[in-house]
């Protein structure tokens, strides 16, 4: 199973962002959990769109993968 590392950061306005360190995906939300959920939804949307439009996407999206989250310092 592929492990994807993602960083969680809190913005000055209190919202959260999460971004992958080696992939192109990210998410935002009012809470860390909302940001994580947004990123996963973006991954699913990207794969769906790629399939519909006929362009390639990261192969790990077809397999089981785990996102390992780390808090920014």
C-alpha atoms as a printed R data frame, in Angstrom:
   type eleno elety resid chain resno       x      y       z
1  ATOM     1    CA   UNK     A     1   0.000  0.000   0.000
2  ATOM     2    CA   UNK     A     2   1.377  3.381  -0.999
3  ATOM     3    CA   UNK     A     3   1.811  5.954   1.766
4  ATOM     4    CA   UNK     A     4   1.291  9.591   0.877
5  ATOM     5    CA   UNK     A     5   2.719 12.210   3.250
6  ATOM     6    CA   UNK     A     6   0.644 15.344   3.795
7  ATOM     7    CA   UNK     A     7   1.291 18.425   5.905
8  ATOM     8    CA   UNK     A     8  -1.449 20.147   7.901
9  ATOM     9    CA   UNK     A     9  -1.060 23.888   8.491
10 ATOM    10    CA   UNK     A    10  -3.188 26.382  10.363
11 ATOM    11    CA   UNK     A    11  -3.601 29.779   8.732
12 ATOM    12    CA   UNK     A    12  -3.632 33.092  10.586
13 ATOM    13    CA   UNK     A    13  -7.411 33.282  10.097
14 ATOM    14    CA   UNK     A    14  -7.856 29.961  11.930
15 ATOM    15    CA   UNK     A    15  -8.634 27.821   8.884
16 ATOM    16    CA   UNK     A    16  -6.596 24.768   7.906
17 ATOM    17    CA   UNK     A    17  -4.869 23.605   4.764
18 ATOM    18    CA   UNK     A    18  -3.407 20.221   3.971
19 ATOM    19    CA   UNK     A    19  -1.071 19.417   1.097
20 ATOM    20    CA   UNK     A    20   0.809 16.378  -0.123
21 ATOM    21    CA   UNK     A    21   4.593 16.595  -0.065
22 ATOM    22    CA   UNK     A    22   5.139 14.479  -3.200
23 ATOM    23    CA   UNK     A    23   1.795 14.670  -5.011
24 ATOM    24    CA   UNK     A    24  -0.206 17.583  -6.412
25 ATOM    25    CA   UNK     A    25  -3.221 17.371  -4.121
26 ATOM    26    CA   UNK     A    26  -4.343 19.725  -1.357
27 ATOM    27    CA   UNK     A    27  -7.414 20.716   0.621
28 ATOM    28    CA   UNK     A    28  -8.757 23.479   2.822
29 ATOM    29    CA   UNK     A    29 -11.346 23.742   5.581
30 ATOM    30    CA   UNK     A    30 -12.464 25.364   8.806
31 ATOM    31    CA   UNK     A    31 -11.043 22.384  10.726
32 ATOM    32    CA   UNK     A    32  -8.152 20.006  10.103
33 ATOM    33    CA   UNK     A    33 -10.644 17.186   9.515
34 ATOM    34    CA   UNK     A    34 -12.539 19.284   6.958
35 ATOM    35    CA   UNK     A    35  -9.277 20.044   5.135
36 ATOM    36    CA   UNK     A    36  -8.371 16.333   5.046
37 ATOM    37    CA   UNK     A    37 -11.812 15.462   3.716
38 ATOM    38    CA   UNK     A    38 -11.544 18.190   1.072
39 ATOM    39    CA   UNK     A    39  -8.209 16.822  -0.148
40 ATOM    40    CA   UNK     A    40  -9.579 13.278  -0.473
41 ATOM    41    CA   UNK     A    41 -12.587 14.637  -2.376
42 ATOM    42    CA   UNK     A    42 -10.210 16.515  -4.695
43 ATOM    43    CA   UNK     A    43  -8.320 13.272  -5.379
44 ATOM    44    CA   UNK     A    44 -11.559 11.462  -6.257
45 ATOM    45    CA   UNK     A    45 -12.751 14.349  -8.428
46 ATOM    46    CA   UNK     A    46  -9.428 14.499 -10.286
47 ATOM    47    CA   UNK     A    47  -9.541 10.760 -11.038
48 ATOM    48    CA   UNK     A    48 -13.180 10.962 -12.181
49 ATOM    49    CA   UNK     A    49 -12.452 13.924 -14.443
50 ATOM    50    CA   UNK     A    50  -9.337 12.269 -15.863
51 ATOM    51    CA   UNK     A    51 -11.334  9.156 -16.731
52 ATOM    52    CA   UNK     A    52 -14.096 11.209 -18.352
53 ATOM    53    CA   UNK     A    53 -11.703 13.433 -20.302
54 ATOM    54    CA   UNK     A    54  -9.205 10.708 -21.210
55 ATOM    55    CA   UNK     A    55  -6.054 12.024 -19.559
56 ATOM    56    CA   UNK     A    56  -3.667 10.245 -17.230
57 ATOM    57    CA   UNK     A    57  -3.597 10.538 -13.458
58 ATOM    58    CA   UNK     A    58  -1.389  9.188 -10.650
59 ATOM    59    CA   UNK     A    59  -1.637  5.397 -10.597
60 ATOM    60    CA   UNK     A    60  -1.911  5.212  -6.813
61 ATOM    61    CA   UNK     A    61  -5.473  6.541  -7.120
62 ATOM    62    CA   UNK     A    62  -6.464  3.131  -8.541
63 ATOM    63    CA   UNK     A    63  -5.063  1.277  -5.529
64 ATOM    64    CA   UNK     A    64  -5.347  1.285  -1.771
65 ATOM    65    CA   UNK     A    65  -3.292  4.108  -0.310
66 ATOM    66    CA   UNK     A    66  -2.802  5.697   3.077
67 ATOM    67    CA   UNK     A    67  -2.334  9.383   3.772
68 ATOM    68    CA   UNK     A    68   0.039 10.039   6.677
69 ATOM    69    CA   UNK     A    69  -0.644 13.489   8.097
70 ATOM    70    CA   UNK     A    70   1.935 15.592   9.911
71 ATOM    71    CA   UNK     A    71   1.372 18.921  11.630
72 ATOM    72    CA   UNK     A    72   3.448 21.820  10.366
73 ATOM    73    CA   UNK     A    73   5.805 23.338  12.905
